[in-house]
Amino acid sequence: MLNFKNLAAVAVLLSNIDTAQAQGGAWTQYYSQCVPGTAVITTTTTAPPTPTTSKLTTLVTTSSTSTPTTSPGTGPGDAGSSTGGANSIDVKFRARGKKYFGVATDQGRLTAGSNAAIIQADFGQVTPENSMKWDATENTQGSFTFSQADYLVNWAVTNKKLIRGHTLCWHSQLPSWVSNINNAATLTKVLQDHIAAEAGRYKGKIYAWDVVNEVFNEDGSMRPSVFFNVLGESFISIAFAAARAADPTAKLYINDYNLDSATYAKVTTGMVNHVKKWIAAGVPIDGIGSQGHLQAGQGSAAAAALAALAASGVSEVAVTELDIVGAASSDYVAVTNACLNLAKCVGITVWGVRDPDSWRASNTPLLFDANYAPKAAYNAILAAL
C-alpha cells in the first residue's frame, strides 16, 4: 500500500539517483542493502524499502522472551581459523596473508542443498544475511529472538569459520517501535540496550561487527533516519561505544554501498571525511566495509577505491557483500587483486553461494551456478592466487 512513508522513501531514492547521475558515478541501482536470504522474520511491523529486483523468502523463527545470560557454544577467540579445501580460494587467499575469503549465509541456506558443504570446503568466513538484523532479533522491545543467529554462530564455531556480525544499527529492516521514537534519551538507551544484548551475547566469537550500516546519501551527506533525525551524528559515537563495551576484542566497522570509485562523493565527502573526523574525536572505528554490489566492468576501480577508504585512518578495510553483474572473471580477479595488494584489506565476502539464491539472481552475480558448480570466475580467482 502506498502511504506517506513510502512516498518519502521514494523521494529520497529519486534524490539519491539524481545526485549520483549528476556526479557521473556508476551508481548501483537499489535503494538500500536488502538481501532476501531465508531468515526474514514474518512479524516485522514496518516493511523496509525493497528493491524491485529482489525477492523475499520467509522463514519463521521461534522467539525467546528475555536476553539469555549465556552465549551458545565456545568461541574461536580473536579470530579462529578456517578449514577449506587445499585448493580453495580461502586457503590460497590466506596463504597470501589475508584473513579470509568468506560468504553470506544463514540457517535456511546452511540446511538446504549443498550450501554447507561448499562453505566448509571453499570459504573461511560467514556473514549472516538477515538473522542479526534488528527486526530479526528484537522485533518487540525487550523480547529477543536469537535462534537463527545462534545456529549460524554455532555452525561457524564448530566448523572453525570466522564470523562478521551484521548489523547492529541500520535504518532498514527496523521495527516500527524503534522508528517511531522521537525522544533523544529514549532512543539512546534503546540503541545501547540493543547493542549490549546482541553484541554481548556473542562476545569473543565475532571477528568484526558492522556496527552501523548505510548512513550516507550519495552526495556524502548523512542519510535521514530515526537515528540521525533524533540524535544527529552522535548516534555514530553512541553505537560504536556500546559495541566496544559489549565486545571489546571485535573489530568495529562502518559499512556502506556505492563506495566503488575513489572520486565519488559518497567516498570522499561522505565516508572518508566523516571517518577521519570521528576517529579524531575518539570514536572507536576500526574498519570500513565496502559492500561491493558491482555492475559489470566496475571491478577495475576497486583498487583505487579501497586505497582511498584505507587512507581515512582506519586500521583495516574489507569487501563485505561482493556480487557482480555477470560475474565476469576479470571483475572478480580485479577485486581480489585490489584487496590482495592493499595491506589494510583483510578479506572479501561474497553475498551468497549460488546464483539462484542471490538478491540479484537474474544477473547471475555469484561464484557458483544453480547446480553448485564453480563458475569461471571462481577458477580465475584460484589461478590469480
Secondary structure, DSSP 4 states (H G I P E B T S, - for coil): ---HHHHHHHHHHHHHHHHHHHHT----S-SS-----S-B-TT-SSPPP--TT----B------SS--SS-SS---TTT------TTSHHHHHHHTT-SEEEEEE-HHHHTSTTHHHHHHHH-SEEEESSTTSHHHH-SBTTB---HHHHHHHHHHHHTT-EEEEEEEEESSS--HHHHT---HHHHHHHHHHHHHHHHHHTTTT-SEEEEEE--B-TTSSBPP-HHHHHHTTHHHHHHHHHHHHH-TTSEEEEEES----TTSHIIIIIIIHHHHHHHHTT----EEEE--EEPTTGGGGHHHHHHHHHTTS-SEEEEEEEEEGGG-HHHHHHHHHHHHT-TTEEEEEES-SBGGGSTTGGG--SSB-TTS-B-HHHHHHHHH-
